[in-house]
Amino acid sequence: MNRSNQALVRNPLLAMPAMQELVAMPASAEKTKIADLFKQASADARVKAEKCWRTHKAPMAAYWKAVAVYANHTSRAIRRGTLTSGGKQL
């Protein structure tokens, strides 16, 4: 498997014990809602990043871009429900 296709490379949050616990939670409406909220937070942060970039506030744009990326990583990890790397359970 190409290194860039490995789950832990594409989403480094998966290596964190707290994230592993969250992902291991049984599927439920609450878990889906949490994933949806993180997805919305990611979209909101992208909007803030773009606004900061347009107003020449590059450090804040970078901050909000990072927030967007991590919120999206969290959403995807929650939705996935299992942690795997190369076909092995992590």
TAVEN-V111779 format. One record per helix or strand of 3 or more residues. SS is the DSSP state (hx for helix, st for strand). FROM is the first residue (numbers start at 1). LEN is the number of residues. If there is no record, write none. Layout:
SS | FROM | LEN
SS | FROM | LEN
This chain:
hx | 3 | 3
hx | 7 | 4
hx | 12 | 4
hx | 17 | 8
hx | 29 | 26
hx | 58 | 23
